[in-house]
Amino acid sequence: MQPVISIEGLTKTYKSGLQALKPTDLAIRKGEIFALLGPNGAGKTTLISIVCGIVTPTSGTVIADGHDIQKDYRKARSMIGLVPQELTTDAFETVWATVTFSRGLFGRAPNAAYVEQILRDLSLWDKKDAKIMTLSGGMKRRVMIAKALSHEPDILFLDEPTAGVDVELRRDMWAMVRKLRERGVTIILTTHYIEEAEEMADRVGVILKGQLILVEDKTALMKKLGRKTLTLQLQEPLEVLPPELSDWTLELKAEGHELEYVFDSNAEKTGVPSLMRRLSDIGIGFKDLSTRQSSLEDIFVGLVHQSKTEAA
């Protein structure tokens, strides 16, 4: 299947010499939710801004639904909706006016019913005649989302869309994302809330210091890199680990009341059965046990740590 967004050799170096984006290749599939993860300053917003035609790349190409973002800017941009991090709404306009105006900017014919549905989906209908300057920060964020959807884009970029917003907006936001995906809209999001990426995304990309270091299907990534943690609640606390347990990488937690063992769940030999036998042999009893699969956040933190170690 032809990707809806094709990025090849994309770079960005500013006049100051800062290389905000190193050579990047990326293909986004039509209808998927792609989560781009990375710490502040990693290059997420730079990459999105280039694809959306806001920032000019130093080199490379971006094709959006068959249209070159530089050579055929107007057509390519009409396919894209963007919810930026910053609130840049016109304070003295009403909600209705700013959303309908955004639709007209992209050459779309007036469609009051469509705009009304967006406002209702985002719980903005009762605010349609309110001036934006009177709205709360959360409501202004809803307006930005409505503006991005006003021209019915096939590709939607969400740059930290739920950062600093209330739980209700986050819930409404992700409900709308699911509806859009069902209609075939491709969604690319950056987020600091890794649990959102874990719940919503089909694929995950990790960017660090301007370099895209990993792109993987979420389920495959978690299967390949995911680990499990076995926690044993001991009958009697331990002050130190006995030397008889030196074959396993163990850690005492909860002031010696818990014994934690992290293992590769995909390995042929996890070490768990032999650990349990050794504990029995040396008379260490436990009253309960639990296992936890590593989360996307665990994996992300591990990748960041590995990248920093390799760079040192």
N, C-alpha and C positions, 0 to 999 in steps of 0.2 A: 504493500500500500504506500502511495506517495505521501510523505510527511506533510502536515499542514504548515509547519515552520521548519525551514532548513537553514542552519547556520554553519558556515564554513570559514575557517581561518580568521575568525573575528577577533580583533584586538582594539584596545584603546589606550593611547599614551597621551597624557596632557602636556602642555607646553612646559610645565614645571619639571617634566621628566618622570612623573609618577605613571607607572604602568598599571592602570586600574583593571585592565583585562588582558590576560595573556592569550595566545592563540587558542581559540575555542571552536570546537565542532559539536553540533548538537542537532538532533532531529526530534521534533515533537509530533506525536501521532495525533491524527484527527480524533476528537472526542474523548481524549484522555485528560486526567487531572495529573499535572506534573508539579511536584513540589521541589523548589530550589531552596536548599538549606545552607546556612553559612553565618558566621559571626558578623557583627557590625564591621563595615569596611572591607568585606570579602570580595565585593564586586557584583552582588546580586542586583542592586538598583542600576548600576552601570549597564549590565547586560540587558535588563528589561528596557531601559531608556533607549538603547540603540535599536532594539527590535521595534519599539514603538515610534521611532523616528524623532525622538527628542534630542538625542546625542548622536553626533556624527562619528562613525568608527574611524580608526586610523587605517585599518585594512580589513579585508574580508567581505563576505556577502551575507545578506539575510533575505530569504525568499519566504513571503507570507502568502499562503494559499495560491502559489504560482506567480506572485508579483514581487519584483525586486523592491525592497523598502527604500532604496535611493533613486533608482531609475524610474520607478512607477509609484512614487510616494503616495499620491492621493488615493489611488485604488487600493494599495496595500494597507494604508492607514484606515481606510473605511471598513476593513475586515476586522479591525482590532478595537477592543475596549480596554481602557486602563483605569484602575483605581489606584492612584498614587498614595504614598505615605502621607504627604502633606495635605492639609485642608486648604484648597485654593478656590473657594467658591466666592462669587460676587455677593458681598454682604447685603446690598440693598435690593436685590432681586427676590422675588418670591420663589418658593420651591417649584411650583408649576412652570413659571417662566424660564427658570434656568435649565430645567430638564428638557422642555420642549425646544428651547434655543439650541441646546447641544445636539438634539436630533436633527435640526435644520442645518447645522454646521456640516454635517456629513451628507447633505443632499437628500435626506429622507423626507418623503411627503408627510404632512401632518397626520398623526394618528392618535387622537385623544384617548381612544379605548386602550391602546397599548400603553401609553404613558400612565393612565389611571391604574392599569394592572400592576405596573412596576411599583408605583407608589403604595398600592395596597399591600403588595408582597413584602415591602420594606417597612410597613407600619407607618407610612408617611402621608396617607390620604387625608387625615384630619389636619395635617400641617400644610396642605397644598397652597394655601393663600398666605402663609406666614412668611415674613422676610427672613432670609437666612441668618442675618445678624442676631435675630432673637432666639435662635435654636441652640440647644446644648451641643457639646462636642460630639456626643454619640449620634444625635440627629443629623449634624453636619456630615458625619461619616456616611450615614445612610443616603444623603443627597449625592455624595460623590459616587456611590455605587449606582444610584439611579441614573446619573449623568453618563456613566460608563456604559450602561445597558441601553441607553436611549435610542441608539441607532441600530439595535439588533445585531451586534457583532457576532461573528463566528468564532472569534478568538478573544478570550478575556484574560487580562493580566491583573493579578491582585497582589500589590506590593505591600506586605504587612497589613492586610486589610482589617484585622481585628486587634491590632496593637492598641492597648489603652482604652478599649471600648467595653461596654457592659455585657454581662452574660446574655441578656435578652437579644442584643444585636448580633452577638456571635452565633446564637442559635438560629436567628432569622437568616443570617448570612449563609450559613452552611446548608440550610434547607433550600435556599435559592440556588446555591451551587449545584446541589443534587438535581434540581429541576432542570437547570441549564445543561448539565451533562446528559440528562435523558433526552434532551432535544438535539444533541450532537455538538454542542458548543465545547470547544477545547479550552481548558482552564490551566493557566500557569500561575502558581502562587509562591510567594516567599512568606515565610512565617518564622517567628521565634517560638511559637507554640508547637513544639514538635509532636505533641499528642494529636494535634489537628492534622498534620501531615500523615501521621500513622493511621489515622482513621479514614482520611479522605483520598489520599493520593494513590494513583496506580503505579507511578514511577517516582523515584527520588534522585535528585542530583545534589552533590555536595560541592560547594565552591569555597576555596580558601586562598586568600592573597591573590585574587584575580585569576586563579586557575581552577578549572573544573576537574576535580580529582576523581570523581566517581559518578556514574549514571547507571542505575540498576532498577529493575522491577522491584517494588517494595517487598513482595513476598519472597522473592529469590534472595534479596539482600539480607533479609532477616534470617532466612534459612542458612545462608552461607556464612554470615558473620555473627549470627545470634548465638548467645551462650545461655546456659541455665545456671541458676544459683540454687544450691541445696542448703537449706537452713535447718539445723537440728537444735531443738530446745532441750538443753541438758537437764538431767535430774539433779545433778550437783554441779555448781559452777567450778570452772577451772581457772587457776591463776596464770598458768603457762601451758603451752602445747607440749604434750609428752613427746619425747624423741621417737617413740614407736610410730608416730604419725608423720614423720619427716618425708615420706614418699609422696604425700599429697600437699598441695598448696592450700593451706587452711588458714582461717583467721577467726580469732575470738571476738565476739561482739557482745553488747549488752552486759558489760562488766563480767564477762566470762560465762554468762548463762546461755549463750548461743554460739554454735560452731557453724561457720559458713564455708562452703566449698563451691567454687565456680568451675564449671566444666563445659566442654564442647559437646553439645547434645547430638551432633552429627558424627562424632568420632566413633570408630569401631569399638574402642574400649573407653568408657567414660570414667572408670575408676570408682564409681559409686558402689558396686557390689563388694569390691575388695575393701573399701573404706569401712563399710558397715560390718564386715567380718572382723576387721582389725579392732574396731571399737568394742565389739563384743568380746574379743579375745583378751583385751586389756582392762575390761570391766568398766568401760564408760557407757552409762545408760542414757537414754533420751526419752522424753515423754511426748514429744510431738515433732513432726518434720513437715516442711513445705518446700516446694520448688517454684521458682519464678523465671519465666522466659525473659531474656534481655529485650528491652524496648528499643525503638528507633532512636530514642535519646541516648541510651547507653552506647549504641553503635556510633552515633554521631560524635559523641564525646571521645570515644576511642579513636576515631579517624582523625579528629583534630589533634589529639595527643600524639598520635603516630606521626602526623605531618610535621608537627613542631619538633619532635625528636629527630626525625630525619634531616630537618633543616639545620639543626644545631651542629 
